[in-house]
Amino acid sequence: MQTKEKSLGYRIKRYYAYIGATIMALTIPFIQIGGNQIFLLSFDRKQLHLMGTVFDMQELYMMPFLLMLLFLGIFAVTAVGGRAWCGWACPQTVFRVIFRDLIQGKLLGMRRIKNKQKEPDMDKNNNRIKNIISIVLWFLIALVAASDFMWFFVPPADFFNYIQNPGDHSILVGMVVGIAAFLVYDVVWLQENFCVYICPYSRVQSVLYDDDTIQAIYSEKRGGKIYNENKEKIVFKQKDVPEDKECTACQACVTVCPTHIDIRKGSQLECINCLECVDACTEVMGKLGKESLVQWSSTNDVVYGKPTKLFRAKTLMYIAALVMIVGMLFVMGGKKEYMLLNINKTTSLYKIKDNHVVENNFTFLFQNTQKEDYTYDLEILGEYKDKIHFKRFKPFKLAHGKLRKKVIKLYTTEKLVDNARKDTPITITIRAYAKEAPEKVSVIRHAVFIYPRSDAFNK
């Protein structure tokens, strides 16, 4: 009895995981920290929101680290728990469960959840009408899923404002409808073929697996060989099973598999680690008072009788790499700038005015990336603080999210260099800051001030 309850528990836990993943996907776009999104990649605003911090496109040096964190995280999970992502959290799997098991199975009674091999007979029980109803219901859900996907690129507040005027935002509406249409094709017709033939994840799993990877695995020691070395099936009915083996040849683990494989054949790239076969065998063998022949365990445990090592060289290296990347993200996040400033020299190298005054012209591009209006000022730092000055520059106010370009002259009245052979580039340090919050909104930039050669003053 305990074994049967364990079987039901696997399925219930999987459904809980789907519900949790769905709730997270629907709520994260609405959660804000300090008025900014937890995660948003806005092409419209050219911004990345990460945990309430806004990074402009010029600051997307963090994106490679985020991508590394994502892929290494998935690889680490795969090395430990197989394709746990595929079976327990992947949107493709969740969508198929909603359409196949919930809509077609529970709501419309078109199919049995425990038999995923048999497609509904359209000539019975008004299944053709029910099938149309199921597709319409799924299309409505797909619209919500497509909208949710777009909320990670367009903030929900903007999204709902935009769709009130669909004619002015045809691209957004077209993308939502297009994504929803693809989800209908994917879930209704493509089905698990997406996992088998399109998703690249299945192709890399063999590289990530080892004998300690936890996965759905059949015990040949107890159940007997169902396939020979050439992967040809040799057991079709219970009478074909050797007397000292326990497999009943009931096919329950086969009929319940969403990717249409036989787990008794061994590890296969089509397996998404959903554990449906474990549930099925546990229920059948539980009625006989025996433990399931299909276990969620490792090859070392089931085949070789060795304890599974969760912490081994491979997983420790993954952990070390993930810790390093997270640390680098924190370091990079600590360098976040709360305004943007680009300084470029104009085409003119320098000008010599009366009394040996030397001027250099620079183009300053300011951008206020904050939600408040700020008044920006400039100062020169370092050894040239009292030697080089701004000419007729006055602090100016810049509204939030706005840019302003200014041509600013820097000049000096002092003899900085005595070189008769060539002009001398001098690196100066410029600080731009907001007068309302000089400690927070402040950036440091370096510019090159060209000082003329000595004989240029005699011309």
Secondary structure, 3 states (H helix, E strand, C coil): CHHHHHHHHHHHHHHHHHHHHHHHHHHHHHCEECCEECEEEECCCCEEEECCEEEEHHHHHHHHHHHHHHHHHHHHHHHHHCCHHHHHCCHHHHHHHHHHHHHHHHHCCCCCCCCCCCCCCCCCCCHHHHHHHHHHHHHHHHHHHHHHHHCCCCCHHHHHHHCCCHHHHHHHHHHHHHHHHHHHHHHHHHCCHHHHHHCCHHHHHHHHCCCCCCEEEECHHHHCCCECCCCCECCCCHHHCCCCCCCCCCCHHHHCCCCCCCHHHCCCCCCCCCCHHHHHHHHHHHHCCCCCCEEEECHHHHCCCCCCCCCCHHHHHHHHHHHHHHHHHHHHHHCCCCCEEEEEECCCCCEECHHHCEEEEEEEEEECCCCCCEEEEEEEEHHHCCCCEEECCCCEEECCCCEEEEEEEEEECCCCCCCCCCCEEEEEEEEEEECCCCCCCEEEEEEEEEECCHHHHHC
